[in-house]
Amino acid sequence: MARKTGSHSEITGPRIRAAALKLFARHGYAAVSMRQIAGEVGVQAGALYLYTPDKETLLFELLKSHMDDLIVAWDAEATGGTQLDRLEAFVRFHIRFNLDRPDAVFLSYMELRNLGEENFAIIEGLRREYENRLERILRAGHEAGAFSTPDTKLATLAIIAMLTGVNTWYREGGRLSRDSVGDIYWDMVRKAVAA
């Protein structure tokens, strides 16, 4: 089926993904129909299939895009310095990045189960790739005697879970600023790995 004259795929495609992200985060993947996504965008339901073969592919693309963006952003920001400096940079980066993307973070943790086996494996691989970046910091710090982390994999998972958990309770304009949250969480992580 050809796109109708005058359509703008570079505009409509991103609008479809933005609408799906918002609706999936608000109502849950299973409760949202392609017709609802189309209605949010202002196109006919059949038009969505010019941009995605099915709803699962749309979810997969949202999750993959989030993980790709996360990895690229960290790699661009990763600093030198001591292992302690690198760990602090990671903590502050992770909180800041995720607070700017609450819907994507919610989907990444709550809707992963709706992916088929192949798509699930790809997203899990990207998550491991990101986690490995933190684990390398922890392992190097442990080997240098800067950190006391006898099981760096377990420490990695615990730290990422703690940092990602900020999205469940943080509210812009609330009692704590983002910077204050970063300071407090950095202090907790630093104490957790202290040698």
C-alpha positions in Angstrom: 0.0 0.0 0.0 1.5 3.3 -1.0 1.6 6.3 1.2 -0.9 9.0 0.0 0.4 12.1 -1.7 1.4 14.8 0.7 2.0 12.5 3.7 5.0 13.2 5.8 6.6 10.0 7.0 9.4 11.9 8.9 6.6 13.6 10.9 4.0 10.9 11.2 6.4 8.1 12.2 7.7 9.9 15.2 4.2 11.0 16.1 3.1 7.4 16.1 5.9 6.4 18.4 5.3 9.3 20.7 1.6 8.4 20.9 2.3 4.7 21.5 4.8 5.6 24.2 2.4 7.8 26.0 -0.6 5.4 25.7 1.4 2.3 26.6 2.8 4.0 29.7 -0.5 5.4 30.8 -2.8 2.4 30.1 -0.5 -0.6 29.7 0.6 -2.3 26.4 -2.2 -4.9 26.5 -5.0 -2.4 27.0 -4.0 -0.2 24.1 -5.2 -0.9 20.6 -3.7 0.2 17.3 -7.0 2.1 16.7 -6.3 4.1 19.9 -2.8 5.0 18.8 -4.1 6.0 15.4 -6.8 8.2 17.0 -4.2 9.9 19.2 -2.2 10.7 16.1 -5.2 11.6 13.9 -4.8 9.0 11.2 -6.8 6.0 10.1 -5.9 2.8 11.9 -4.8 1.2 8.7 -2.2 4.0 8.1 -0.2 2.7 11.1 0.8 -0.4 9.2 2.7 1.8 6.8 5.0 2.6 9.7 5.0 -0.7 11.7 4.0 -4.2 10.9 2.3 -4.8 14.3 1.9 -3.5 17.9 4.7 -5.7 19.3 7.2 -4.3 16.8 6.1 -0.8 17.9 6.8 -1.7 21.5 10.1 -3.3 20.6 11.2 -0.2 18.7 10.4 2.0 21.6 12.4 -0.2 24.1 15.3 -0.6 21.7 15.4 3.2 21.0 15.5 3.9 24.7 18.4 1.5 25.3 20.3 2.7 22.3 19.9 6.3 23.4 21.0 5.4 27.0 24.1 3.6 25.9 25.1 6.3 23.4 24.5 9.1 25.9 26.6 7.3 28.6 29.4 6.6 26.2 29.4 10.3 25.2 29.5 11.4 28.8 31.8 8.7 30.3 34.6 10.5 32.1 38.2 9.7 33.0 39.5 10.3 36.5 39.5 7.8 39.4 37.2 4.9 39.6 35.3 6.9 42.3 34.9 9.8 39.9 33.7 7.4 37.1 31.2 5.8 39.5 29.9 9.2 40.6 29.5 10.3 37.0 27.5 7.0 36.3 25.2 7.5 39.3 24.4 11.1 38.4 24.0 10.3 34.7 21.7 7.4 35.2 19.3 9.4 37.4 19.3 12.5 35.2 18.8 10.5 32.0 16.0 8.4 33.3 14.1 11.3 35.0 14.0 13.0 31.6 12.3 9.9 30.2 9.8 8.5 32.7 7.5 6.8 30.2 10.4 5.1 28.4 11.7 3.8 31.7 8.3 2.6 32.8 7.9 0.6 29.6 11.4 -0.8 29.9 10.6 -2.4 33.2 6.9 -3.1 33.0 6.3 -4.1 29.4 9.3 -6.2 28.5 7.3 -9.3 29.2 5.1 -8.5 26.1 7.9 -9.1 23.7 8.4 -12.3 21.8 11.5 -14.4 22.5 13.7 -12.9 19.8 12.8 -9.3 20.6 13.2 -9.9 24.3 16.7 -11.4 23.8 17.8 -8.2 21.9 16.5 -5.9 24.6 18.0 -8.0 27.4 21.3 -8.0 25.5 21.3 -4.2 25.4 20.5 -4.0 29.1 23.5 -6.3 29.8 25.6 -4.1 27.6 24.7 -1.1 29.7 25.1 -2.9 33.0 28.5 -4.1 31.9 29.7 -0.5 31.7 28.9 -0.1 35.4 30.3 -3.5 36.3 33.6 -2.6 34.6 33.9 0.5 36.8 33.1 -1.5 39.9 35.5 -4.3 39.0 38.4 -1.8 38.2 37.7 -0.1 41.5 37.7 -3.4 43.4 40.9 -4.5 41.8 42.5 -1.1 42.7 41.4 -1.5 46.3 39.1 1.6 46.0 35.9 -0.4 46.3 34.8 -3.3 48.5 32.6 -5.2 46.1 33.2 -9.0 46.4 30.5 -9.7 43.7 30.6 -6.9 41.1 27.7 -8.3 39.2 25.4 -8.3 42.2 26.6 -4.8 43.1 25.8 -3.7 39.6 22.3 -5.0 39.6 21.6 -3.5 43.1 22.9 -0.1 42.1 21.0 0.1 38.8 17.8 -1.1 40.6 18.3 1.6 43.3 19.0 4.4 40.7 16.1 3.4 38.4 13.8 3.3 41.4 14.0 7.1 41.6 11.5 7.2 38.7 8.8 5.6 40.9 8.7 8.3 43.5 10.4 11.5 42.2 8.1 14.4 41.2 9.3 17.6 39.6 8.8 20.5 42.0 8.6 18.2 45.0 10.6 18.4 48.3 13.9 17.4 46.7 15.5 18.9 43.6 17.1 16.6 41.0 20.5 17.8 42.2 19.7 16.9 45.8 18.5 13.5 44.7 21.8 13.0 42.8 23.8 14.1 45.9 21.9 11.7 48.3 22.0 8.7 45.9 25.7 9.3 45.2 26.4 9.3 48.9 24.4 6.0 49.4 26.2 4.3 46.5 29.6 5.6 47.6 29.0 4.2 51.1 27.7 0.9 49.7 31.0 0.2 47.8 33.4 1.9 50.1 36.6 0.0 50.8 
